[in-house]
Amino acid sequence: MVLGQRIGDTTAFGFIDRAAGRDIPAVILSVGYPQSSAQRRFVAEAVDHAFGAKVHLDAILVSDASALSRHLEPGDDVSVVASGRQGRRIATSLVL
């Protein structure tokens, strides 16, 4: 999952549950520094829920959208949670 700074009140539960159901690790690429309070909340919630669901979770801080390609491979299943200009920048940078 690629997580932008403006995510509203999106929760991590569905994301972690999908990973658990598919028996795959979950990865959060949190874009931007400093992290927004919504990003910090989402990552903390994901860590707690992943621990309970026994899902391997990696959370990686990515400086900006242009650095995302270093963490993704063709064929990765990617969800983007971001809005506004940053959401558009992320979507544009994800053309692999």
C-alpha positions in Angstrom: 0.0 0.0 0.0 1.2 3.5 -0.8 0.1 5.9 1.8 0.0 9.6 1.1 -0.1 12.4 3.7 -3.7 13.2 3.2 -5.7 10.0 3.7 -8.8 11.1 5.7 -10.0 8.6 8.2 -9.0 5.5 6.2 -8.3 2.5 8.4 -5.7 -0.3 8.1 -8.0 -3.2 9.0 -9.1 -4.1 5.5 -5.6 -3.9 4.2 -4.2 -6.2 6.8 -7.2 -8.6 6.6 -6.6 -8.9 2.8 -3.0 -9.8 3.4 -3.9 -12.3 6.1 -6.5 -13.9 3.8 -4.0 -14.3 1.0 -1.2 -15.4 3.4 1.1 -12.7 2.0 3.2 -10.1 3.8 1.9 -6.5 3.9 4.0 -3.5 3.0 3.2 0.1 3.6 5.2 2.8 1.7 4.5 6.0 3.6 5.3 8.9 1.3 6.6 12.2 2.6 8.4 13.6 5.6 7.5 14.5 8.2 4.6 12.1 8.4 1.2 13.5 8.9 -0.8 12.6 12.0 -3.1 10.5 9.8 -0.1 8.5 8.4 1.3 7.9 11.9 -2.2 6.7 13.0 -2.6 4.4 10.0 0.8 2.8 10.5 0.4 2.3 14.2 -3.0 0.8 13.6 -1.6 -1.5 10.9 1.2 -2.7 13.2 -1.2 -3.5 16.0 -3.6 -5.3 13.7 -0.9 -7.2 11.8 0.5 -8.4 15.1 -2.9 -9.8 16.1 -3.5 -11.3 12.7 0.0 -12.8 12.5 0.7 -10.9 9.3 4.3 -9.9 8.4 4.3 -6.1 7.9 7.0 -3.8 6.6 6.4 -0.1 6.9 8.9 2.0 4.9 9.2 5.8 4.9 9.7 7.1 1.4 10.9 10.6 1.0 8.7 11.5 -2.1 6.7 9.9 -4.8 9.7 9.8 -7.2 11.4 7.3 -4.9 8.6 4.7 -4.9 9.9 2.8 -7.9 12.8 1.6 -5.9 10.5 -0.3 -3.6 8.1 -1.8 -6.2 8.4 -4.5 -8.8 6.3 -5.2 -11.9 3.3 -7.3 -10.9 3.1 -6.0 -7.3 -0.5 -5.5 -6.1 -0.5 -1.8 -5.2 -3.3 0.2 -3.5 -2.9 4.0 -3.2 -4.5 5.9 -0.4 -3.7 9.6 -1.1 -5.7 12.6 -2.2 -5.1 15.9 -4.0 -1.9 16.8 -5.8 0.2 14.2 -3.9 -2.3 11.5 -4.9 -1.9 12.5 -8.6 1.9 12.5 -8.2 1.9 9.1 -6.7 -0.4 7.7 -9.4 1.9 9.1 -12.1 5.0 7.7 -10.5 3.6 4.2 -10.3 3.7 3.5 -14.0 6.1 0.6 -14.0 
